[in-house]
Amino acid sequence: QGSGPVWLEEVNCTGSESVLWECPARPWGSSRCGHHEDAGVVCSGEHLDPPDQQPLRLVNGSTSCLGRVEVFHDHKWGTVCDDSWDLEDATVVCRQLGCGVALAAPGSAHFGPGSDHIWLDDVGCTGTERTLNQCQLNSWGEHNCGHNEDAGVICSGTTRVKGPLGWCPSREGLKGAG
């Protein structure tokens, strides 16, 4: 049994949604439920992302739609080197994350240097790919970079802000993107 606010009530997902907030429900925070009615799920443990979709995140930005690019490989997060990093590469990252279009592809660790692995270098996207994995990539972990060359993106369009249950859509736009 939970404690604190009950955020959602009358959630009616069809199964085609990719995130909970795409499901029809009463407005967030307007629940009339008590914690004796808390819902739960049991997951299979299987990873259901398409095989060509590498987990991806943006770090150290003021929203989830700008920051240092990090990819998850071999059970570890790591960065992308800025060698040949350009707006076409950033376009694919923004598309994959549902963050609208790319405004910029800053390099030189604009959003601070990472500290873990450097997974990718010389990424070559045309800008039409759906996911970063569909771009021309070198072998994982093969690079000639330091973290002072970590790549970043600044996306515009749909932004998301961190809410009580994770990242949520926002109409505020990008703040602190420059």
Secondary structure, DSSP 8 states (H G I E B T S, - for coil): ---S-----S----S--SSGGGS--S-TT-----GGG-----------S-TT---EEEESSSSTTEEEEEEEETTEEEEEB-TT--HHHHHHHHHHHT--EEEE---TTTT----SEEEE-S-B--S--SSGGGSB---TT-----GGGB-EEEEESSEEEEETTEEEEESS--SS--
